[in-house]
Amino acid sequence: MKTANLIFLSFLFYLMGLSTLAAKDISKLSGKIVDQNGEAVPFANVALIESNNGGLVDGAVSDEEGTFFIESVKSATVKLVISSIGYTTYSSETFELIPGMTKDFGVLKLEDEMTGLDEVTVQSSRPEIIIEPDKTIVNVEGTVMAEGSNTLDVIGRSPGVYVDQDGNINLNGRTGVTVMINDRPTYMSSTDLANYLRSMPAENIKSIEVINNPSARFDAEGAAGVINIVLKKSTVDGVFGNIQLGTQYNGLNAPLAGATINVKKGKWSTNANLNYNEIANYNDLDIIRNFELEEGTSKFTQDSRIKTRFRTPNFTGSANYEINPNHNLGINLQASRSTGGSNNNSFTEISIPGESEFNYLNSRNDDNGTRDRIFGNLHYDGKLDTLGTKIAADLDYTIMKSNSESLLSNEYWTGVDQSNFTTDQILTLNDMYYTILTAKVDFTKPLKNGKILETGLKGSWVESDNNLDLSRAIEEGPFEPDPNSNQFIYSENVLAAYASLKGAFSPKVNYQFGLRGEYSDILGNSVTLEQQNKQQYFNLFPSFFVQHQVSEKYQIIYNLNRRITRPNYRLLNPFIYYIDPLTSETGNPNLRPQYSNNFEMNHVINGAYQFTLGYSETEDAFMQVFIQDQEARTTTTFTDNFDKTRNVNFRGIVPVEITKWWNASNMVQVTYNRFKSQIGDDFLDTDQVSFMARTQHNLTLPKGFKFELVGMYVGPQIWGQGTIKGFAWVDAGVTKTLMKDKLTLSVNGTDLFRSQIIRANVDFADINTGFRQYRSNQGVRFTLRWRFAQGESFRVRSSTGSSEERNRLD
């Protein structure tokens, strides 16, 4: 750990030394925004615009009561500008912004915009980034990034985020990210979530909130942090939405379509999203395995091509009834079905020590299945007084049913004569059923001296039933039951409570302290094996945030917390799943939760340049483990707990305005990872410094054309027993707007140089295996999107729900 300590302390002393910059007083500006009827206008954009060049000085977003509050340490001649879809833009008289001043604008009225069908947006090449004590907000609405992209693309370009080929989201070099939409759980497995985010147009996004170290208000689940997707708030009385059609081609054609609509009448406001998305790709996988036998080395050379196609229609809808201006009821529904599967054809050449002829294996694995998911949420929120006391309550219920059928057919022969072969087959039927019930209540109470107390309770009850039925057939014989069949029933009850206090030590230093307690009662029952695994534990999860405005151009944000990641339900099932006759995956009923302690220090200069140093230490970390049987020459993989992993990371974000029409955002991340664990009879102790860089260029061109170019490099890295070589790729896209910006045509190219190739190897103990994989990432996507809007201004509230449990299904 000496290397990690040296790196950490060196950066710590260097970056803290920057705090000698001069400090100035903070100016405070406030007000309330209402419409023509005197009703609050929530989520309006409030900006201080410099009068001489139109540049953004500072800004905020109004809350649900229409109030806004801006703190600034800058000096400039500015005007206050307020904008919200459905209203004319408000602009104040020019005034001098002086550090230390206090200015209350009182009640500001916005006039309804009577443009009918036209939607007014302000276009920007580069998204605005707002840094708060507990999160970073990337404002996507109205930027080039939002056009022609899907939600997963946009998430992958957010600070510190990397999305791998399978759609798994990594944050600051760590896995286990919890994804929410409008503070609401996604309630999807990682596979379903990736498909859903690919089908959601980025056009619908207002902002992305990246929460590296969540506060006590969030579930303690998710070691890597939280990403919250904030959708646009419709403000058109009547109808507002968009329709999209498109397709992607990467050797296979994959169509997509979707529609978003918002409607309001009286006290009712509703919205609905219907999307259809297909995921289709080829995966070329080459594996070389070496088995050390007494008589010499046996080498397995395997070439596979896996064709995958999934069809995923999904629906989300919500309705809100405004009982009165202070109390609201809401309902949210989600439903999806994913059908499809994969066809894996592999050919293996096997060398035998001391023999001149090779053994050969030809395998085909056909896998097809269906996964259905239904989620319902009931929500209430109320304002209890004029001081800002609030209460919110949620009740969620989720049902997920999955069934799949896999047939593995194998042919074996020796030498060049293939006619003399033998065969066998393995049939796998896998049925899973989950139910999740969660209930929570949150209470917010303003206190004296600007302090805010937040507290809440939550309970979740999970039940799952997984029936895995295996059978085998030799030659043309009948299928016989396999002893590895298993029924696994899992139940999990978690009760939680939290409290959090926000306030200020001084005009320049804000803080937030929080403590969350969670009690877990878990039972895993392997019916077939007559084995039960019980776990009961109580844990405390503290969190701490401090934001120090050192000077007009410099602030430091410190945050510290503790997190837990519970195992995915499927991984606890002691199943055996055959990928091919040589490779199998098994579950681990003894898998324990992993715990991580996280620290981050973020330096922000000029409100745009970020330099972040983070440290994370994880106990019982989840890692995929490879085990080889030298005599049987087979490989088994499963997820196990590593004793301890450590992560030190440094991240720099540097935006550059090359011209008024060309902006670039550059990110570099340096990560030190160390893994230590006892694996069988061998001890793993390995570490490495890895490097990642991304540059994104957005160009606003004449005649409605916009261009985006993204380059990404991921350096060599280690992951448990394995090492992964470096790779890079380039994506590009162009959009053209027509019909007064109502119609947008987008063309996006991915992996232009076919360079996103994964090369990895495992060389540990008696394992010597190498991999090469390319997942047909090179492709082109065409999207046509039409926006429509009609009516007077209104707002659609979003209900909230609980989080975390449903994300662990995969």
C-alpha positions in Angstrom: 0.0 0.0 0.0 3.1 2.3 0.1 2.7 3.2 -3.5 -1.0 4.2 -3.0 -0.2 6.2 0.1 2.5 8.1 -1.7 0.3 8.9 -4.7 -2.6 9.9 -2.4 -0.5 12.1 -0.1 1.4 13.8 -2.9 -1.8 14.9 -4.6 -3.5 15.8 -1.3 -0.8 18.2 -0.2 -0.4 19.7 -3.7 -4.1 20.3 -4.3 -4.8 21.6 -0.8 -2.0 24.1 -1.3 -4.1 25.8 -3.9 -6.3 27.1 -1.0 -4.0 30.0 -0.6 -5.9 31.9 -3.3 -7.5 35.0 -2.1 -11.1 34.9 -0.7 -14.0 37.3 -1.3 -17.4 37.7 0.2 -20.5 35.9 -1.2 -23.4 37.8 -2.7 -26.9 36.4 -2.3 -29.8 36.9 -4.7 -33.3 35.5 -4.3 -36.8 35.8 -5.6 -40.0 33.9 -6.5 -41.3 33.2 -10.0 -45.1 33.0 -10.7 -47.3 32.9 -13.8 -50.1 35.2 -14.8 -52.5 33.4 -12.4 -50.0 33.9 -9.5 -49.1 30.1 -9.4 -45.5 29.1 -8.8 -43.4 28.3 -11.9 -41.1 25.4 -10.9 -37.9 24.3 -12.6 -37.4 27.6 -14.5 -33.8 28.5 -15.6 -32.5 31.5 -13.7 -29.2 33.0 -15.0 -27.0 36.0 -14.3 -25.9 37.1 -17.8 -23.0 39.6 -18.3 -24.3 42.6 -20.1 -21.3 43.3 -22.3 -20.7 39.9 -23.8 -23.7 37.8 -22.9 -21.7 35.3 -21.0 -23.1 33.2 -18.1 -21.9 34.4 -14.7 -23.9 32.2 -12.4 -27.3 30.5 -12.4 -29.8 28.3 -10.6 -33.1 26.5 -11.1 -36.3 27.4 -9.3 -37.7 24.9 -6.9 -41.2 23.4 -6.7 -42.5 26.6 -5.0 -41.0 28.8 -7.8 -38.3 30.3 -5.5 -34.7 30.6 -6.5 -31.5 31.4 -4.6 -28.1 32.3 -6.2 -24.8 32.6 -4.4 -21.9 34.2 -6.2 -18.5 35.6 -5.5 -18.0 37.3 -8.9 -18.0 40.9 -9.8 -19.7 42.0 -13.1 -22.3 44.1 -14.7 -25.2 41.7 -15.2 -28.9 41.3 -15.7 -31.2 38.5 -14.4 -32.7 36.3 -17.1 -35.4 33.8 -16.4 -36.6 31.3 -19.1 -39.0 28.4 -19.1 -40.8 26.6 -21.9 -44.2 28.0 -22.5 -43.4 31.5 -21.1 -41.8 34.6 -22.6 -38.2 35.2 -21.3 -37.9 37.7 -18.4 -34.9 40.1 -18.4 -34.2 42.5 -15.6 -32.5 45.9 -15.7 -28.8 45.9 -15.7 -27.2 46.1 -12.2 -23.8 45.7 -10.6 -23.0 42.3 -9.0 -20.7 43.1 -6.1 -19.3 40.4 -3.7 -21.1 40.5 -0.4 -24.3 42.2 -1.7 -27.8 40.9 -0.9 -30.7 41.5 -3.3 -34.3 40.2 -3.1 -36.1 40.5 -6.5 -39.4 39.7 -4.8 -42.2 38.1 -6.9 -41.4 38.0 -10.7 -44.2 37.3 -13.1 -43.7 35.4 -16.4 -46.1 36.0 -19.3 -47.6 33.1 -21.1 -46.0 32.5 -24.5 -48.8 32.4 -27.2 -46.7 30.8 -29.9 -49.0 27.7 -30.0 -47.1 25.0 -31.8 -43.6 26.5 -31.5 -41.2 25.3 -28.8 -38.4 27.8 -28.0 -35.1 26.4 -26.9 -31.7 27.9 -26.5 -29.0 26.0 -28.4 -25.6 25.5 -26.9 -22.6 23.6 -28.2 -21.4 22.4 -24.8 -23.5 21.4 -21.8 -23.4 23.6 -18.7 -22.0 21.8 -15.7 -23.0 22.9 -12.2 -21.1 21.6 -9.2 -22.9 21.2 -5.9 -21.6 19.7 -2.6 -23.1 16.3 -3.2 -23.4 16.0 -7.0 -22.4 17.3 -10.4 -25.2 18.4 -12.7 -24.8 18.2 -16.5 -27.5 20.3 -18.2 -28.2 18.5 -21.4 -31.3 20.3 -22.6 -30.8 22.4 -25.7 -27.3 21.2 -26.4 -25.8 19.4 -29.5 -25.1 16.4 -27.2 -28.9 15.8 -26.9 -29.5 15.6 -30.6 -29.2 12.3 -32.4 -28.1 10.5 -29.3 -29.7 8.1 -26.9 -29.7 8.3 -23.1 -27.0 5.7 -22.7 -24.7 7.7 -25.0 -25.2 10.9 -23.0 -24.5 9.1 -19.7 -21.3 7.7 -21.1 -20.1 11.3 -21.8 -20.7 12.6 -18.3 -17.8 13.4 -15.9 -16.1 10.3 -14.7 -18.5 7.9 -16.4 -17.5 5.0 -18.8 -20.0 2.6 -20.4 -18.5 -0.7 -21.6 -19.5 -2.8 -24.6 -22.2 -4.6 -22.6 -23.8 -1.4 -21.5 -22.5 -1.6 -17.9 -21.9 1.8 -16.3 -18.7 2.5 -14.5 -18.1 5.6 -12.4 -14.6 6.7 -11.5 -13.2 3.3 -12.4 -15.7 1.4 -10.1 -18.7 -0.8 -11.0 -22.0 -0.9 -9.1 -23.7 2.3 -10.2 -27.3 2.8 -9.2 -29.3 4.5 -12.0 -32.5 6.5 -11.3 -34.9 8.5 -13.4 -36.4 11.6 -11.9 -35.3 10.4 -8.4 -37.2 7.2 -9.2 -35.8 3.7 -9.3 -35.3 2.1 -12.7 -36.2 -1.3 -11.4 -34.4 -3.1 -14.1 -31.6 -5.6 -14.5 -28.4 -4.2 -16.0 -29.2 -5.8 -19.4 -32.8 -4.4 -19.4 -31.6 -1.0 -18.2 -29.0 -0.8 -21.0 -31.7 -1.7 -23.6 -34.1 0.8 -22.1 -31.6 3.7 -22.0 -30.6 3.0 -25.6 -34.3 3.3 -26.6 -34.8 6.6 -24.8 -33.9 9.7 -26.9 -31.6 12.2 -25.3 -34.0 14.8 -26.5 -36.2 14.0 -23.4 -33.4 14.7 -20.9 -33.1 18.0 -19.0 -29.9 17.0 -17.0 -27.8 14.2 -15.7 -26.9 14.2 -12.0 -23.7 12.4 -11.2 -23.5 11.6 -7.5 -20.2 10.1 -6.7 -20.8 9.7 -3.0 -24.5 9.8 -2.2 -25.9 11.3 0.9 -27.9 9.5 3.6 -31.2 10.2 1.8 -30.2 7.6 -0.8 -30.2 3.9 -0.3 -26.8 2.7 0.9 -26.8 0.2 -2.0 -24.3 0.8 -4.8 -20.6 1.2 -4.0 -19.8 3.3 -7.1 -22.5 6.0 -6.6 -25.7 7.2 -8.2 -26.6 8.6 -11.6 -30.0 10.4 -11.7 -31.6 11.2 -15.1 -33.8 14.3 -14.9 -36.3 14.4 -17.7 -37.8 17.6 -19.2 -40.7 19.1 -17.4 -43.4 19.7 -20.0 -45.0 23.2 -19.8 -47.6 23.2 -22.6 -51.2 23.1 -21.6 -52.6 20.5 -23.9 -50.1 18.4 -25.8 -46.3 18.3 -25.9 -43.9 15.6 -27.1 -41.9 14.0 -29.8 -41.9 11.0 -32.2 -38.7 9.2 -33.4 -37.9 6.6 -36.0 -34.5 5.1 -36.8 -32.3 2.1 -37.4 -28.8 1.0 -36.7 -26.7 -1.2 -38.9 -23.5 -3.0 -37.9 -23.7 -6.0 -40.1 -27.2 -6.6 -38.7 -30.2 -4.2 -38.9 -31.8 -3.0 -35.7 -34.8 -0.7 -35.9 -35.9 1.7 -33.2 -39.0 3.8 -32.7 -40.5 5.8 -29.9 -43.1 8.4 -28.9 -43.3 10.8 -25.9 -46.5 12.7 -25.0 -47.6 14.9 -22.2 -51.2 16.0 -21.6 -52.9 18.2 -19.0 -56.5 19.1 -18.2 -57.5 20.9 -15.1 -55.8 19.4 -12.1 -54.7 16.3 -14.0 -51.4 16.1 -15.7 -50.2 12.9 -17.5 -47.3 11.7 -19.6 -46.5 8.6 -21.5 -43.5 7.1 -23.2 -43.7 4.2 -25.6 -40.4 2.9 -27.1 -39.3 -0.1 -29.2 -35.7 -1.0 -29.5 -33.7 -3.9 -31.0 -30.2 -4.8 -30.0 -28.4 -6.9 -32.6 -24.7 -7.6 -32.8 -22.0 -10.2 -33.6 -19.5 -11.1 -31.0 -16.2 -12.6 -32.3 -14.5 -14.3 -29.4 -11.1 -16.1 -29.6 -9.8 -18.0 -26.5 -6.6 -19.9 -26.0 -6.3 -22.1 -22.9 -3.2 -23.9 -21.7 -3.5 -26.9 -19.3 -0.3 -28.2 -17.7 -0.4 -32.0 -17.5 2.2 -34.4 -16.3 3.0 -35.4 -19.8 3.2 -31.8 -21.1 1.0 -28.9 -22.1 -2.5 -29.4 -23.7 -3.5 -26.3 -25.7 -7.1 -25.4 -26.5 -7.7 -22.9 -29.3 -11.3 -21.9 -29.5 -12.9 -19.6 -32.1 -16.5 -18.4 -31.5 -19.1 -16.2 -33.2 -22.1 -15.2 -31.1 -25.1 -13.7 -32.8 -27.4 -11.8 -30.4 -30.8 -10.1 -31.0 -33.2 -8.8 -28.4 -36.5 -7.0 -29.1 -37.6 -4.7 -26.3 -40.8 -2.7 -26.3 -41.3 -0.7 -23.1 -43.9 1.7 -21.7 -43.7 4.2 -18.9 -46.5 6.5 -17.9 -47.5 8.7 -15.0 -50.5 10.7 -13.8 -50.6 13.4 -11.2 -53.6 15.0 -9.5 -53.2 18.3 -7.7 -55.5 18.2 -4.7 -54.6 21.8 -4.0 -51.4 23.9 -4.4 -49.9 22.1 -1.4 -50.8 18.5 -1.8 -50.4 16.1 -4.8 -51.1 12.4 -5.6 -49.3 10.6 -8.3 -49.1 7.2 -10.0 -46.3 5.8 -12.1 -46.4 2.6 -14.3 -43.7 0.8 -16.2 -44.1 -2.3 -18.3 -41.6 -4.0 -20.6 -41.0 -7.3 -22.5 -37.7 -8.4 -23.8 -37.6 -11.4 -26.2 -34.8 -12.9 -28.1 -31.5 -14.7 -27.5 -28.2 -15.7 -29.0 -26.7 -18.3 -31.2 -23.1 -19.3 -30.3 -21.1 -21.4 -32.8 -17.7 -22.3 -31.6 -14.9 -24.5 -32.9 -12.1 -25.8 -30.7 -8.8 -27.5 -31.6 -7.2 -29.5 -28.7 -3.6 -30.6 -28.7 -2.6 -33.7 -26.8 0.9 -34.0 -25.4 2.8 -36.8 -27.1 0.2 -37.3 -29.9 0.4 -35.9 -33.4 -3.3 -35.8 -34.1 -5.6 -33.2 -32.6 -8.9 -33.6 -30.9 -11.7 -31.3 -32.2 -15.0 -30.0 -30.7 -17.7 -28.3 -32.6 -20.4 -26.7 -30.4 -23.6 -24.8 -31.0 -25.5 -23.1 -28.2 -29.0 -21.7 -29.0 -30.5 -19.6 -26.3 -33.9 -17.9 -26.4 -36.1 -16.5 -23.7 -38.6 -13.9 -22.6 -38.4 -11.4 -19.7 -41.5 -9.5 -18.6 -41.5 -6.7 -16.0 -44.3 -4.6 -14.4 -43.7 -1.8 -11.9 -46.2 0.4 -10.1 -45.7 3.4 -7.9 -48.1 5.4 -5.7 -46.8 8.7 -4.5 -47.9 11.6 -2.3 -46.1 14.8 -1.5 -47.3 17.7 0.6 -46.2 21.1 1.9 -47.2 21.4 5.5 -46.4 25.1 6.1 -45.1 28.2 4.4 -41.6 27.7 5.9 -40.9 24.8 3.6 -41.8 21.7 5.8 -42.5 18.8 3.4 -43.4 15.2 3.5 -43.3 12.6 0.7 -44.5 9.0 0.7 -44.0 6.2 -1.8 -45.4 2.7 -2.3 -43.8 0.5 -5.0 -44.5 -3.0 -6.3 -42.6 -4.9 -8.9 -43.1 -8.2 -10.7 -40.6 -9.7 -13.0 -40.9 -13.1 -14.7 -38.2 -14.6 -16.9 -37.9 -17.9 -18.7 -35.3 -19.1 -21.1 -34.4 -22.3 -23.0 -30.9 -23.2 -24.0 -29.8 -26.2 -26.1 -26.0 -27.0 -26.3 -25.2 -29.5 -29.0 -21.6 -30.9 -29.3 -19.7 -33.0 -31.8 -16.3 -34.6 -30.9 -13.8 -36.2 -33.2 -10.1 -36.9 -33.6 -7.8 -36.3 -36.6 -8.9 -35.2 -40.0 -11.7 -37.7 -40.4 -14.7 -35.8 -39.1 -17.2 -38.5 -40.2 -16.4 -40.6 -37.1 -17.7 -38.3 -34.4 -19.7 -38.6 -31.2 -22.4 -36.2 -30.0 -24.1 -35.1 -26.8 -26.6 -32.4 -25.8 -27.4 -30.4 -22.7 -30.8 -28.8 -22.4 -31.2 -26.0 -19.8 -34.6 -24.6 -18.8 -34.4 -21.6 -16.5 -37.5 -20.0 -14.9 -37.2 -17.0 -12.6 -39.9 -15.1 -10.7 -39.4 -12.0 -8.5 -41.7 -9.7 -6.5 -40.5 -6.6 -4.7 -42.5 -4.4 -2.4 -41.0 -1.2 -1.0 -42.5 1.6 1.1 -40.8 4.8 2.2 -41.5 8.2 3.7 -39.3 11.3 3.7 -39.7 14.4 5.9 -38.0 17.8 5.4 -38.0 20.5 8.1 -36.3 23.9 7.8 -34.7 25.0 11.1 -33.2 28.3 12.4 -30.2 30.0 10.8 -30.9 28.4 7.4 -30.4 24.8 8.5 -32.5 22.0 6.9 -33.2 18.6 8.6 -34.1 15.6 6.4 -35.2 12.3 7.8 -37.0 9.2 6.6 -37.9 5.5 6.9 -37.9 2.7 4.3 -38.8 -1.0 4.2 -38.3 -3.4 1.3 -39.4 -7.0 1.0 -38.0 -9.2 -1.8 -39.1 -12.7 -2.8 -37.6 -14.7 -5.7 -38.0 -18.3 -7.0 -35.5 -19.7 -9.5 -36.0 -23.1 -11.0 -33.1 -24.4 -13.1 -33.8 -27.7 -14.9 -30.9 -29.5 -16.6 -31.0 -32.7 -18.7 -28.5 -34.5 -21.0 -28.6 -36.8 -24.0 -25.8 -39.0 -25.3 -25.8 -39.6 -29.1 -29.4 -40.1 -30.2 -30.5 -41.2 -26.7 -33.3 -39.6 -24.7 -32.7 -36.6 -22.3 -31.9 -37.7 -18.8 -32.2 -35.5 -15.7 -28.9 -33.9 -14.6 -28.1 -33.9 -10.9 -27.1 -30.2 -11.1 -30.7 -29.1 -11.5 -31.8 -26.9 -8.6 -34.7 -24.8 -7.2 -33.6 -21.8 -5.3 -35.9 -19.6 -3.2 -34.6 -16.3 -1.8 -36.1 -13.8 0.5 -34.7 -10.5 1.7 -36.2 -7.9 4.1 -34.4 -4.6 4.7 -35.5 -1.9 7.1 -33.8 1.5 7.0 -33.9 4.9 8.7 -31.8 8.1 8.1 -31.3 11.6 9.2 -29.4 14.4 7.5 -28.6 18.0 8.4 -27.7 20.8 6.0 -26.3 24.2 7.0 -23.4 26.6 6.9 -20.3 27.0 9.1 -19.7 30.4 7.6 -20.8 32.4 4.5 -18.1 30.5 2.6 -18.5 27.0 4.0 -21.6 24.9 3.6 -21.9 21.4 5.1 -24.2 18.3 5.1 -23.9 15.5 7.7 -26.0 12.3 7.4 -26.3 8.9 9.0 -28.3 5.9 7.6 -29.0 2.6 9.4 -30.1 -0.5 7.6 -31.1 -3.9 9.1 -31.1 -6.9 6.7 -32.7 -10.3 7.2 -31.9 -12.7 4.4 -32.7 -16.4 3.7 -31.5 -18.4 0.7 -33.1 -21.8 0.4 -31.7 -24.4 -2.1 -34.7 -26.7 -2.2 -33.1 -29.4 -4.3 -29.9 -29.5 -2.2 -31.8 -29.1 1.1 -29.4 -26.3 2.0 -30.3 -23.0 3.7 -28.1 -19.9 4.1 -29.3 -17.3 6.6 -27.8 -13.8 7.1 -28.8 -11.1 9.5 -26.8 -7.9 9.9 -27.2 -4.2 10.9 -25.0 -1.5 9.5 -24.5 2.2 9.8 -23.6 4.4 6.8 -22.4 7.9 7.6 -21.9 10.6 5.0 -20.2 14.0 5.2 -20.0 16.9 2.7 -18.3 20.3 2.9 -18.3 22.9 0.2 -15.6 25.6 0.7 -15.9 28.7 -1.5 -12.2 29.7 -1.2 -12.3 32.7 -3.6 -14.3 34.1 -6.5 -12.7 31.6 -8.9 -12.0 28.6 -6.6 -13.9 26.2 -4.5 -13.1 22.8 -2.8 -15.7 20.2 -2.2 -15.0 17.3 0.3 -17.2 14.3 0.7 -16.9 11.1 2.6 -19.3 8.1 3.0 -19.7 4.4 3.5 -21.7 2.2 1.1 -22.9 -1.4 0.7 -23.5 -3.6 -2.4 -25.6 -6.6 -1.9 -25.2 -9.6 -4.3 -27.5 -9.9 -7.3 -30.1 -12.5 -6.5 -29.1 -14.8 -9.3 -25.5 -15.0 -8.2 -26.6 -16.5 -4.8 -28.3 -19.5 -6.5 -25.9 -22.5 -6.5 -26.7 -23.2 -10.2 -24.4 -24.6 -12.9 -24.8 -23.1 -16.4 -22.9 -24.6 -19.3 -21.6 -22.1 -21.8 -19.9 -24.9 -23.7 -18.6 -28.4 -22.6 -15.3 -26.8 -21.5 -16.7 -23.7 -19.8 -19.4 -23.4 -17.1 -20.7 -20.7 -14.7 -21.8 -21.5 -11.2 -23.6 -19.5 -8.4 -22.3 -18.9 -4.9 -24.8 -19.1 -2.0 -22.0 -17.9 0.4 -21.5 -14.6 -1.4 -21.4 -11.8 1.1 -22.2 -8.1 0.6 -19.3 -5.8 -0.1 -18.6 -2.6 1.8 -16.8 0.4 0.6 -15.4 3.5 2.3 -15.1 6.4 -0.1 -13.4 9.8 0.1 -13.4 12.5 -2.6 -11.9 16.0 -2.9 -13.0 18.1 -5.8 -11.3 21.3 -6.8 -13.4 23.6 -9.1 -11.8 26.6 -10.8 -13.8 29.2 -12.7 -16.9 27.1 -12.2 -15.8 24.8 -15.1 -12.4 23.2 -14.5 -12.5 20.2 -12.2 -9.6 18.4 -10.6 -10.8 15.5 -8.4 -8.9 13.2 -6.1 -10.7 10.1 -4.7 -9.9 7.1 -2.6 -12.0 4.0 -2.1 -11.4 0.9 0.0 -13.7 -2.1 -0.5 -14.0 -5.1 1.8 -15.4 -8.4 0.4 -15.4 -7.0 -3.1 -17.2 -8.9 -5.8 -14.9 -10.4 -8.4 -15.3 -13.0 -11.1 -13.0 -15.9 -10.3 -11.6 -18.5 -12.8 -10.9 -22.0 -11.7 -9.3 -24.7 -13.9 -9.5 -28.5 -13.6 -6.2 -29.6 -15.1 -7.2 -33.2 -15.5 -10.7 -32.7 -16.9 -9.4 -29.6 -18.8 -12.4 -27.5 -17.9 -12.8 -23.9 -16.7 -15.4 -22.8 -14.2 -16.2 -19.1 -13.4 -18.1 -17.7 -10.4 -18.4 -14.6 -8.4 -16.6 -14.6 -5.0 -15.6 -12.1 -2.3 -12.1 -10.7 -2.5 -10.5 -9.8 0.8 -9.9 -6.2 -0.1 -9.5 -3.9 -3.0 -8.2 -0.3 -3.1 -8.8 2.4 -5.6 -7.0 5.8 -5.9 -8.2 8.0 -8.7 -7.4 11.4 -10.1 -9.7 13.0 -12.6 -9.3 16.3 -14.5 -12.1 17.9 -16.6 -11.0 20.8 -18.9 -13.6 22.4 -21.2 -12.2 24.6 -24.0 -14.1 27.1 -26.1 -12.1 27.1 -29.4 -14.5 29.5 -31.1 -18.1 30.6 -30.5 -19.3 27.7 -32.6 -16.7 25.0 -31.6 -16.4 23.8 -28.0 -14.4 20.9 -26.6 -14.7 19.0 -23.3 -11.6 17.0 -22.3 -11.3 14.5 -19.5 -8.4 12.5 -18.2 -8.5 10.0 -15.4 -5.6 8.2 -13.7 -6.5 5.2 -11.5 -4.5 3.1 -9.1 -6.1 -0.3 -8.3 -4.9 -3.0 -6.0 -6.5 -6.4 -5.4 -5.7 -8.8 -2.5 -7.3 -12.1 -1.8 -6.8 -15.7 -1.0 -8.1 -17.8 -4.0 -8.1 -21.5 -3.2 -4.5 -22.4 -2.3 -3.0 -19.3 -3.9 -2.8 -15.7 -2.8 -3.4 -12.9 -5.2 -1.7 -9.5 -4.6 -1.6 -7.3 -7.7 -1.8 -3.6 -8.5 -1.5 -1.3 -11.5 -1.8 2.4 -12.5 -4.2 2.8 -15.4 -5.1 5.8 -17.6 -8.3 6.9 -19.4 -8.8 9.9 -21.6 -11.8 11.3 -23.5 -12.1 14.4 -25.8 -15.5 15.5 -27.1 -15.9 18.2 -29.7 -19.3 19.9 -30.5 -19.6 22.2 -33.5 -22.6 24.4 -34.4 -22.5 24.9 -38.2 -24.5 27.1 -40.6 -27.9 26.1 -42.1 -28.9 23.9 -39.1 -26.0 21.5 -39.2 -24.3 20.3 -36.0 -21.4 18.0 -35.7 -20.0 16.0 -32.8 -16.8 14.0 -32.5 -15.8 11.8 -29.5 -12.5 10.1 -29.0 -11.9 7.6 -26.1 -8.8 5.8 -24.9 -8.8 3.2 -22.1 -5.3 2.2 -21.0 -4.1 -1.2 -19.8 -5.7 -2.3 -16.5 -6.1 -5.1 -14.1 -9.4 -6.6 -12.9 -9.0 -9.3 -10.2 -7.1 -12.2 -11.7 -7.2 -10.7 -15.2 -5.3 -8.0 -17.2 -6.8 -6.1 -20.0 -4.8 -4.4 -22.7 -5.4 -0.8 -23.8 -7.8 0.1 -26.6 -9.4 3.2 -28.2 -12.2 4.2 -30.5 -13.8 7.2 -32.2 -17.5 8.1 -32.7 -18.9 10.9 -34.8 -22.3 12.3 -35.6 -24.0 15.0 -37.6 -27.5 16.4 -37.3 -29.6 18.7 -39.5 -32.7 20.6 -38.3 -35.6 21.3 -40.6 -39.1 22.9 -40.4 -38.1 25.6 -37.9 -36.2 23.0 -35.7 -39.3 20.8 -35.4 -37.7 18.0 -37.5 -34.2 16.6 -36.8 -32.3 14.1 -38.9 -29.3 12.6 -37.2 -26.6 10.3 -38.6 -24.2 8.8 -36.0 -21.2 6.5 -36.7 -19.7 4.3 -33.9 -16.2 2.9 -33.7 -15.2 4.4 -37.0 -11.8 2.6 -37.2 -13.0 -0.7 -35.8 -10.5 -0.4 -33.0 -12.7 -1.2 -29.9 -11.1 -4.6 -29.5 -10.8 -6.2 -26.1 -7.7 -8.3 -25.4 -7.3 -9.9 -22.0 -5.6 -12.7 -20.3 -5.6 -14.6 -17.0 -2.2 -15.8 -15.8 -2.5 -16.8 -12.2 -1.6 -20.0 -10.3 -2.2 -22.8 -12.8 -4.4 -20.7 -15.1 -3.0 -19.5 -18.4 -5.8 -18.2 -20.7 -6.0 -15.4 -23.3 -9.0 -13.7 -24.8 -9.7 -11.5 -27.9 -13.1 -10.1 -28.4 -14.8 -7.7 -30.9 -18.5 -7.0 -30.6 -19.4 -5.5 -34.0 -19.3 -2.0 -32.5 -18.5 -0.4 -35.9 -21.9 0.8 -37.3 -24.1 3.6 -38.3 -27.4 4.9 -36.8 -30.0 7.0 -38.6 -32.7 8.8 -36.5 -35.5 11.0 -37.6 -37.3 13.0 -34.8 -40.3 15.3 -34.9 -41.2 17.6 -32.0 -44.7 18.9 -31.4 -46.3 21.2 -28.9 -49.6 23.0 -28.5 -51.3 24.9 -25.8 -50.8 27.2 -22.9 -48.2 26.8 -20.2 -48.5 24.2 -17.5 -46.3 21.8 -15.6 -46.1 18.0 -15.2 -45.0 16.8 -11.8 -43.0 13.6 -11.5 -43.7 11.2 -8.8 -40.8 9.6 -6.9 -40.2 6.1 -5.7 -37.9 3.9 -3.8 -34.5 2.7 -5.1 -32.0 -0.1 -5.4 -33.7 -3.5 -5.0 -34.7 -4.0 -8.7 -31.3 -3.1 -10.0 -29.9 -6.3 -8.6 -31.9 -8.7 -10.7 -29.2 -9.4 -13.2 
